[in-house]
């Protein structure tokens, strides 16, 4: 049997955790520090979105032609896009390594 007041204490911890979470996540009005609620990271804006638009146009042309076109091949083998993906993979691996090893 639980000691009296334990459930109230747990409820209090849950409420204060929710308040801390709301404080750190923001309420949607302050978007400067939380890109998940505001602007996407620069790599997405500068590389992935413009390249995806080029790819979509090339894919639509290839679907209309019924075959793989040169424009689609060029969009698939774009060196800037491939470099950005490699950088994304390296950063993800470094973050994962730091999370596992915890050197700090």
N, C-alpha and C positions, 0 to 999 in steps of 0.2 A: 504494500500500500504506500502511496506517495505521501510525503510530508505535506501538511497544510501550507498553502501559499505557493507551492512549486509551480502549479499551472499558471497562476497569475504572474509569477516571475518569468516564466517562459514566454507568456504573451507579451510581457513588457519588453523582453529581448527582441522578439519578432517585430514589435512596433518600432523600436529604436533602430533595428537593422533596416527596416523599410524607410525610415526617415533619413538615415545615412545614405542609403541607395538613391533615394530621390534627390538628396542634396548633391551627390556626385554626378548623377546622370542628368540633372537639370530638368526643367519642366518644359523644354522646347523653346523658351524665349531667348536663352543665352546659347547661341550656336557657335561661339568662337572656339570653344575648347572641345567640342564633341562632334567630330566629323560624321559619326554615324547618324546624328540627328540633323546635320547641316550639310555642308559641302563634302563631296567625296575627296579622297586623297589626290594629290597632284598627278600621280602616275596614271590614275584612271582618267582624269580629265584631259591630260596632255597626250596620252598614248592610246589607251584602250578604246575610248569612245570615238575619236575620229577614225581610227583604223577599223572599228566595227562597222561604221557607216560605209566606208569604202568596200568592205567585205560584203555587206548586205546588197549593195548595188551590183557587185560582181556576181554574187550568188543568184540574184534575180535574173541577170542576163544569161547565166549558164542554165538556169532552169527553163527559161524561155527558149533558149537554143537547143536544149535537150542534150547537151554535152558539156564537158569541162572546157571552159574557155581559157585563153591566155590571161585575161584579166583576173579570173578566179585563181589561177595558178600563182600569179604575181601577188595577189592579196594573201594567199595561204603561206607564201614563202617570204613575207615581208621581213627584212632583217631588223628593222626597228622594233617590230612587234615581238619577234623571237628574242631579241636582247632584253626587252622589258620583261618577258616571261622568265627568262633565266635569272634576271635580277630579283624578281619576285620569289623565285624558288630559293635563291641563296639567302635572302633576308628571312624567309620562313624557316629555313634550316637553322640559321643562326639563332633566331628567337626560340625555336624548339630546343636547341642545344643549351641555351642559357636557362631555359625553364627547367630542364632536367638536371643540369650540373649545379645550378644556383651558386655561382662563384661570388656573389655579392652578399 
